[in-house]
Amino acid sequence: MTRRRLVLGLILTAGALGAAVAQQPPLGKIEKMADGLYRIPGQGGATAVYVAGNGVVLVDTKLANNGQGILDQVRTVTDKPITMIINTHTHGDHTGSNMFFPANVEIVTHESTKANMEKMPVYQEAANKHGMPDRTFKDRLTVLGGNDAIDLYYFGPAHTNGDAFVVFRNRRVLHTGDVFANTAQPFIDVSNGGSGLTYGETIGKAAAAIKNVDTVITGHTDVKKWQDFVDFGEFNRLFLEHARASLKMGRTPEQAMATLQLPEKFKGYTLTGGRGGPGGNFNVIYEELKRGGTR
């Protein structure tokens, strides 16, 4: 594939993402997931609300200008203060309202997410510096403790190079951020270290290491079951296998997409549109393979 075609595909992807942001559904009403754990959909990534003993932990803060709306929804279930924000990754539809909350609210991310956020123009403004992470982790971190414990994990590049898996240990719930945004081709953000070569592998590592989870809060779609998450890892591994074989056969990304055959359980997945045009993620994966990817 020519560089011109790749650029065109990325432009189409960016355009589709821009349209998706413009068409974000309104902020939804808070939904109960488990005792003390809630979800607020709409206006960007799904926000988890965890009512712990000493305060409220938020996971992801949606697009900018949603802080008050999030707080209003939280106030329907508790009067406790917001004490911590966990951002699953760098994107503005998950970090956009960080700066609404006071500077004494601790913000926690993976170390690569902090580095990626430092490149975002909004966080280069002095007035928004308090929306940047206060604490980071490399591979694993547990915050809070006892019955309130939240386990944070990192298993490698996927959607970005800083994707945190957030496990509410005693609620048996996992928040995946946009590693598992929906049952479709994921957005592989190469500009922030994402990789199609490691995407399925990363989910496989998470599925093997994380225990005792029943419910999954995805980045953008409806709540899923643990097996749905496991299956999404398989989907991405099969996608990569087909990319390798197709590239070796001299097929274009478009031809690879046209000849992709998946098990019946993936029949409901969305494979068209919004991810690099007709070639989908094969555009991105082909380029990684051509640069010498070996995974």
Secondary structure, DSSP 4 states (H G I P E B T S, - for coil): --HHHHHHHHHHHHHHHHHHHHTPPPPPPPEEEETTEEEE-SSSSPEEEEE-SSSEEEE---STT-HHHHHHHHTTT--PPEEEEE-SSS-HHHHTTGGGS-TTSEEEEEHHHHHHHHTSGGGGSGGGGGGS-SEEESSEEEES-GGG-EEEE--S-SSSS-PPEEEEGGGTEEEEEGGGSSSBPPP--GGGT--TTTHHHHHHHHHHH--S--EEEESSS--EEHHHHHHHHHHHHHHHHHHHHHHHTT--HHHHHHT----GGGTT-B-SSSSSGGGTTHHHHHHHHHTT---
